[in-house]
Amino acid sequence: MPENQNPENLPAASEPPKDNLSTNELKSEVSGESAPPSKVEAAPEKSKATKKTKLIIISVIALVLIAILGALAYFLFFADKKENKEESAAKKATESAKQSSSSKDSKKTSPVDLTYCTNGKLYENKKQGYKVCLIKGWYTQEFSVSAATVGFDPNPIPEASEYGGVIVVDVSAKSVPDTLTETGNNIENEVVSNITVDGVSGKQLIGDIPADNFYYANYKEIASIFSKFNRTYRVTTISQPEKLTTSKQIHTDFLASWRFIAGTPNPPWSTNGKILVDTPWPGDKIGNPVTISGQASVFEGTVNIRIKDANGTVLTNTTAQGENGMELSSFSKSVSYTASSTTTGIVEVFSLSMVDGTEQDLVTIPVKF
């Protein structure tokens, strides 16, 4: 120490730093400024904020998950319920359609048989009201416009020939007894038995064709006769004697496959069989002119023809001439008529009495224009 300085005049020594002051606080104390907030004191506040944020996020996520699960459960429950309703409705609709279809089919065919003719060849004669199941490969030939005579054979049948086929179906206005008598008059040693064809009773004859027959001398004949829809059906099979057993089986199988077509209209024939119209057929759509043909056995062979519309208005009156007068013979005429104001009408074919000129043997045929 210099000699000229008195210890008492020296400044007092500084106090040591306080333990509880941070470096920044010390600096502030020296400089006289306020110290910034201590980081050690802010840490607890930040930790609380972080925890609160996490809780909020977790809560939001939980709510979102709950909402998603709830929506999924709602969708699955109601969608499944809706689907079940739709399936139930569809099932009911399908069953209803099946019942409706079955009902319609039952009206169209008799009897209803889904397995009918699955292994054969179907022939359907809508004009004469029947169908049969043929052996595959067999041929058919219709010999008239009305398909009143049809031949069936394993070989092609000529259109113009005395040979009608192994099996021939004839449809006529004659009664069963008359047809039975007529058939029996043309064979010998006949044996008659009862048969049933698609629920309809009939008669069957088996006999010998006489030796003087030009085409089938000494052949065997099988004829089945039955009636429905105001007409008589005769199914005939001609056989060589040595093949009779086989022919009988073919004939039997043919009849077993026979089905009547329900709803078939009555044929356009007079009740006494004196006028048999071949065309038009009930329900046909006719042109202008229209061909009206058939067979007739009427006074002087004169066939009267009249066409009316649905209102009863007469569109034409005319006549056609039969080939052989009073004998059953063919007639045909092309007839023109006044244009109709309706879409339906009738064709009337009749004769006039030789006594007083009144109409008789009337045949009425509903048609479309």
C-alpha positions as CSV (number, residue, x, y, z in Angstrom):
1,M,0.0,0.0,0.0
2,P,1.4,3.5,-0.7
3,E,2.4,5.4,2.2
4,N,0.2,8.4,1.5
5,Q,-3.1,6.4,1.5
6,N,-5.0,5.8,4.6
7,P,-6.9,2.5,4.8
8,E,-9.8,4.1,6.2
9,N,-10.2,6.2,3.1
10,L,-10.3,3.1,0.8
11,P,-13.7,2.1,-0.6
12,A,-15.4,-0.7,1.2
13,A,-15.0,-4.1,-0.3
14,S,-18.0,-5.4,-2.4
15,E,-20.4,-8.0,-0.8
16,P,-20.3,-11.5,-2.2
17,P,-23.1,-12.5,-4.8
18,K,-26.3,-13.8,-3.3
19,D,-26.8,-17.4,-3.7
20,N,-30.4,-17.2,-4.8
21,L,-29.8,-14.7,-7.6
22,S,-29.3,-16.0,-11.1
23,T,-26.7,-14.7,-13.4
24,N,-29.1,-12.5,-15.2
25,E,-30.4,-11.1,-12.0
26,L,-26.9,-10.2,-10.9
27,K,-26.3,-8.5,-14.2
28,S,-29.5,-6.6,-13.8
29,E,-28.6,-5.6,-10.4
30,V,-25.3,-4.2,-11.6
31,S,-26.9,-2.5,-14.5
32,G,-30.0,-1.4,-12.7
33,E,-32.4,-3.1,-15.2
34,S,-35.1,-5.5,-14.5
35,A,-34.3,-9.2,-15.0
36,P,-36.3,-11.3,-17.5
37,P,-38.5,-14.0,-16.2
38,S,-36.6,-17.0,-15.1
39,K,-36.8,-20.1,-17.5
40,V,-36.9,-22.3,-14.5
41,E,-40.1,-20.6,-13.3
42,A,-41.8,-20.9,-16.8
43,A,-41.3,-24.7,-17.2
44,P,-44.2,-25.7,-15.0
45,E,-46.6,-23.5,-17.0
46,K,-45.6,-25.0,-20.3
47,S,-46.0,-28.6,-19.0
48,K,-49.5,-27.9,-17.9
49,A,-50.4,-26.5,-21.3
50,T,-49.0,-29.5,-23.1
51,K,-51.0,-32.0,-21.0
52,K,-54.1,-30.0,-21.6
53,T,-53.6,-30.1,-25.3
54,K,-53.0,-33.8,-25.3
55,L,-56.2,-34.4,-23.4
56,I,-58.1,-32.3,-25.9
57,I,-56.6,-34.2,-28.8
58,I,-57.3,-37.6,-27.2
59,S,-60.9,-36.5,-26.5
60,V,-61.5,-35.4,-30.1
61,I,-60.0,-38.6,-31.4
62,A,-62.2,-40.6,-29.1
63,L,-65.3,-38.7,-30.2
64,V,-64.5,-39.2,-33.8
65,L,-64.0,-42.9,-33.3
66,I,-67.3,-43.1,-31.4
67,A,-69.0,-41.3,-34.3
68,I,-67.5,-43.6,-36.9
69,L,-68.4,-46.7,-35.0
70,G,-71.9,-45.4,-34.4
71,A,-72.4,-44.6,-38.1
72,L,-71.0,-48.0,-39.1
73,A,-73.4,-49.8,-36.7
74,Y,-76.3,-47.7,-38.0
75,F,-75.5,-48.5,-41.6
76,L,-75.0,-52.2,-41.0
77,F,-78.2,-52.5,-39.0
78,F,-80.5,-50.5,-41.3
79,A,-78.9,-51.6,-44.5
80,D,-79.2,-55.2,-43.6
81,K,-82.8,-54.6,-42.6
82,K,-83.5,-52.8,-45.9
83,E,-81.8,-55.6,-47.8
84,N,-83.9,-58.2,-46.0
85,K,-87.0,-56.2,-46.9
86,E,-85.9,-56.0,-50.5
87,E,-85.1,-59.7,-50.7
88,S,-88.5,-60.5,-49.1
89,A,-90.3,-58.3,-51.6
90,A,-88.3,-59.7,-54.5
91,K,-89.1,-63.3,-53.2
92,K,-92.8,-62.5,-53.0
93,A,-92.8,-60.9,-56.5
94,T,-91.0,-64.0,-57.9
95,E,-93.5,-66.3,-56.2
96,S,-96.4,-64.2,-57.5
97,A,-95.0,-64.3,-61.0
98,K,-94.5,-68.0,-60.9
99,Q,-98.1,-68.5,-59.7
100,S,-99.3,-66.2,-62.4
101,S,-97.3,-68.0,-65.1
102,S,-98.4,-71.4,-63.8
103,S,-102.0,-70.2,-63.8
104,K,-101.6,-69.0,-67.4
105,D,-99.9,-72.2,-68.5
106,S,-102.6,-74.2,-66.9
107,K,-105.2,-72.4,-69.1
108,K,-103.2,-73.0,-72.2
109,T,-102.3,-76.6,-71.9
110,S,-104.1,-79.7,-70.6
111,P,-102.6,-81.2,-68.6
112,V,-99.6,-79.1,-67.5
113,D,-96.5,-81.2,-67.9
114,L,-93.0,-79.6,-67.8
115,T,-91.4,-82.9,-69.0
116,Y,-93.7,-83.3,-72.0
117,C,-91.9,-84.2,-75.2
118,T,-88.4,-83.5,-73.9
119,N,-87.0,-86.4,-76.0
120,G,-89.2,-86.2,-79.1
121,K,-90.4,-83.9,-81.8
122,L,-93.5,-81.8,-81.0
123,Y,-96.3,-81.3,-83.5
124,E,-99.0,-78.8,-82.6
125,N,-102.3,-78.5,-84.6
126,K,-103.8,-75.3,-83.2
127,K,-106.7,-75.3,-85.7
128,Q,-107.9,-78.8,-84.7
129,G,-106.9,-78.4,-81.0
130,Y,-104.3,-81.1,-80.4
131,K,-100.6,-81.7,-80.1
132,V,-98.5,-84.9,-80.1
133,C,-95.0,-85.9,-79.4
134,L,-93.4,-87.7,-82.4
135,I,-90.3,-89.9,-82.6
136,K,-87.4,-87.6,-83.5
137,G,-86.8,-87.6,-87.2
138,W,-90.4,-88.2,-88.2
139,Y,-92.1,-86.0,-90.8
140,T,-95.6,-84.5,-91.0
141,Q,-97.8,-83.5,-93.9
142,E,-101.0,-81.4,-93.6
143,F,-103.4,-82.2,-96.5
144,S,-105.8,-79.3,-96.1
145,V,-105.8,-75.6,-95.2
146,S,-107.7,-76.4,-92.0
147,A,-105.2,-79.2,-91.1
148,A,-108.2,-81.5,-90.8
149,T,-106.1,-84.4,-92.3
150,V,-102.4,-84.8,-91.2
151,G,-100.0,-87.6,-92.0
152,F,-97.0,-88.8,-89.8
153,D,-94.2,-90.9,-91.1
154,P,-90.5,-91.7,-90.6
155,N,-90.0,-90.7,-94.3
156,P,-91.1,-87.6,-96.2
157,I,-94.8,-87.8,-97.3
158,P,-95.7,-86.6,-100.8
159,E,-98.3,-83.8,-100.8
160,A,-100.3,-85.5,-103.5
161,S,-100.4,-89.2,-102.8
162,E,-102.7,-92.0,-101.8
163,Y,-100.2,-92.7,-99.0
164,G,-100.9,-90.6,-96.0
165,G,-98.3,-91.9,-93.7
166,V,-97.8,-94.6,-91.1
167,I,-100.2,-92.7,-88.9
168,V,-103.0,-90.5,-90.3
169,V,-105.3,-88.2,-88.2
170,D,-108.6,-87.2,-89.7
171,V,-110.9,-84.6,-88.1
172,S,-114.6,-84.5,-89.1
173,A,-118.0,-83.2,-88.1
174,K,-119.3,-86.8,-87.9
175,S,-120.3,-88.4,-84.6
176,V,-118.2,-91.1,-83.0
177,P,-120.8,-93.8,-83.7
178,D,-121.1,-92.8,-87.4
179,T,-117.3,-92.7,-87.8
180,L,-117.1,-96.1,-86.0
181,T,-119.6,-97.6,-88.4
182,E,-118.0,-96.1,-91.5
183,T,-114.5,-97.4,-90.4
184,G,-115.9,-100.8,-89.6
185,N,-117.5,-101.1,-93.0
186,N,-114.0,-100.9,-94.7
187,I,-112.3,-103.7,-92.6
188,E,-112.9,-107.3,-91.8
189,N,-112.7,-109.4,-88.6
190,E,-112.5,-106.2,-86.6
191,V,-112.1,-106.2,-82.8
192,V,-113.5,-103.2,-80.9
193,S,-112.2,-102.1,-77.5
194,N,-112.5,-99.0,-75.3
195,I,-109.7,-96.5,-75.0
196,T,-109.0,-93.2,-73.3
197,V,-107.1,-90.4,-74.9
198,D,-106.0,-87.5,-72.6
199,G,-109.0,-88.2,-70.4
200,V,-111.5,-88.6,-73.2
201,S,-113.2,-91.9,-73.8
202,G,-113.2,-93.5,-77.2
203,K,-113.3,-96.7,-79.3
204,Q,-110.5,-98.6,-81.1
205,L,-110.9,-101.1,-84.0
206,I,-108.3,-103.5,-85.2
207,G,-109.0,-105.5,-88.3
208,D,-108.0,-106.8,-91.8
209,I,-108.1,-104.7,-94.9
210,P,-109.9,-106.7,-97.6
211,A,-108.0,-108.5,-100.3
212,D,-109.7,-106.4,-103.0
213,N,-108.3,-103.1,-101.7
214,F,-106.2,-101.6,-104.4
215,Y,-103.5,-100.1,-102.2
216,Y,-103.4,-102.1,-99.0
217,A,-104.8,-105.6,-99.7
218,N,-104.5,-107.9,-96.7
219,Y,-102.8,-105.2,-94.5
220,K,-103.9,-104.6,-90.9
221,E,-105.6,-101.4,-89.8
222,I,-105.8,-99.9,-86.3
223,A,-108.3,-97.0,-85.9
224,S,-108.9,-95.0,-82.7
225,I,-111.9,-92.8,-82.6
226,F,-112.8,-90.1,-80.0
227,S,-114.5,-86.7,-79.9
228,K,-113.8,-83.2,-78.3
229,F,-114.4,-79.5,-79.2
230,N,-117.4,-80.5,-81.4
231,R,-115.4,-82.6,-83.8
232,T,-114.4,-86.2,-84.1
233,Y,-110.8,-87.5,-84.3
234,R,-109.9,-90.7,-86.1
235,V,-106.3,-91.9,-85.7
236,T,-105.4,-94.6,-88.2
237,T,-102.3,-96.9,-88.6
238,I,-101.9,-99.2,-91.6
239,S,-99.5,-102.1,-90.9
240,Q,-98.1,-105.2,-92.7
241,P,-99.4,-108.3,-90.9
242,E,-95.9,-109.4,-89.7
243,K,-95.2,-105.9,-88.2
244,L,-98.5,-105.5,-86.4
245,T,-97.0,-105.8,-82.9
246,T,-94.5,-103.0,-83.6
247,S,-97.2,-100.9,-85.3
248,K,-99.6,-101.3,-82.4
249,Q,-96.9,-100.1,-80.0
250,I,-96.2,-97.0,-82.3
251,H,-100.0,-96.3,-82.4
252,T,-100.3,-96.7,-78.6
253,D,-97.3,-94.4,-77.9
254,F,-98.7,-91.8,-80.3
255,L,-102.0,-91.7,-78.4
256,A,-100.2,-91.6,-75.1
257,S,-98.5,-88.4,-76.2
258,W,-101.8,-86.8,-77.4
259,R,-102.8,-83.6,-75.6
260,F,-105.8,-81.5,-76.3
261,I,-105.2,-77.8,-76.5
262,A,-107.5,-76.0,-74.0
263,G,-109.5,-73.1,-75.3
264,T,-109.7,-74.4,-78.9
265,P,-112.7,-72.8,-80.6
266,N,-115.4,-74.8,-82.3
267,P,-114.7,-75.5,-85.9
268,P,-116.5,-73.4,-88.6
269,W,-118.8,-76.3,-89.5
270,S,-122.6,-76.4,-89.4
271,T,-124.1,-78.8,-86.8
272,N,-125.5,-81.1,-89.5
273,G,-122.2,-81.3,-91.4
274,K,-123.6,-79.8,-94.6
275,I,-121.2,-76.9,-94.7
276,L,-117.6,-77.3,-93.6
277,V,-115.5,-74.2,-94.0
278,D,-111.7,-74.6,-94.3
279,T,-110.8,-71.0,-94.5
280,P,-111.0,-68.5,-92.9
281,W,-110.7,-70.1,-89.5
282,P,-112.0,-68.5,-86.3
283,G,-109.8,-65.6,-85.2
284,D,-108.0,-65.3,-88.6
285,K,-107.0,-61.9,-89.9
286,I,-108.5,-61.6,-93.3
287,G,-107.4,-59.6,-96.3
288,N,-109.5,-57.8,-98.9
289,P,-110.3,-59.7,-101.0
290,V,-110.5,-62.9,-98.8
291,T,-110.7,-66.5,-100.1
292,I,-113.6,-68.4,-98.5
293,S,-113.4,-72.1,-99.2
294,G,-114.6,-75.5,-97.8
295,Q,-117.0,-78.3,-98.6
296,A,-120.8,-78.2,-98.8
297,S,-123.8,-80.4,-99.5
298,V,-126.6,-77.9,-100.1
299,F,-129.5,-77.2,-102.4
300,E,-128.2,-76.8,-106.0
301,G,-124.7,-76.5,-104.6
302,T,-125.2,-72.8,-103.9
303,V,-123.3,-71.5,-100.9
304,N,-124.2,-68.1,-99.6
305,I,-121.5,-65.8,-98.1
306,R,-122.0,-62.6,-96.1
307,I,-119.4,-60.5,-94.3
308,K,-120.4,-58.1,-91.4
309,D,-118.4,-55.7,-89.3
310,A,-118.6,-55.5,-85.5
311,N,-121.6,-53.2,-85.7
312,G,-123.6,-55.6,-87.8
313,T,-123.2,-53.6,-91.0
314,V,-123.2,-55.8,-94.0
315,L,-120.0,-55.3,-96.0
316,T,-120.9,-57.8,-98.8
317,N,-123.3,-60.5,-99.9
318,T,-122.4,-63.1,-102.5
319,T,-122.5,-66.8,-103.4
320,A,-120.1,-69.6,-104.3
321,Q,-120.9,-72.7,-106.2
322,G,-120.1,-76.2,-105.1
323,E,-118.6,-78.7,-107.5
324,N,-121.2,-81.5,-107.3
325,G,-124.5,-79.9,-106.3
326,M,-126.2,-81.7,-103.5
327,E,-123.2,-84.0,-102.8
328,L,-120.6,-82.9,-100.3
329,S,-118.0,-81.2,-102.6
330,S,-115.6,-78.4,-102.6
331,F,-116.3,-74.7,-103.0
332,S,-114.0,-71.7,-103.1
333,K,-114.4,-68.0,-103.9
334,S,-112.4,-64.8,-103.6
335,V,-114.6,-62.2,-102.0
336,S,-114.1,-58.5,-101.9
337,Y,-116.0,-56.3,-99.4
338,T,-116.5,-52.7,-98.3
339,A,-113.7,-51.4,-96.0
340,S,-114.8,-51.8,-92.4
341,S,-114.8,-49.0,-89.8
342,T,-114.1,-51.7,-87.1
343,T,-111.2,-54.0,-86.6
344,T,-113.3,-57.1,-86.1
345,G,-116.3,-58.7,-87.7
346,I,-117.8,-62.0,-88.9
347,V,-118.0,-64.2,-92.0
348,E,-121.3,-66.0,-92.4
349,V,-121.7,-69.0,-94.7
350,F,-125.1,-70.6,-95.1
351,S,-127.6,-72.2,-97.5
352,L,-131.2,-71.3,-98.4
353,S,-134.0,-73.8,-97.9
354,M,-135.4,-75.3,-101.1
355,V,-138.8,-75.1,-99.6
356,D,-139.2,-71.5,-98.5
357,G,-135.8,-69.8,-99.1
358,T,-135.1,-69.3,-95.4
359,E,-131.5,-69.3,-94.2
360,Q,-130.2,-72.7,-92.8
361,D,-126.9,-74.5,-92.1
362,L,-125.5,-71.2,-90.8
363,V,-121.8,-71.1,-90.0
364,T,-120.5,-68.0,-88.2
365,I,-116.8,-67.2,-88.2
366,P,-115.3,-64.4,-86.0
367,V,-112.5,-62.7,-87.9
368,K,-110.2,-59.7,-87.7
369,F,-109.8,-57.0,-90.5
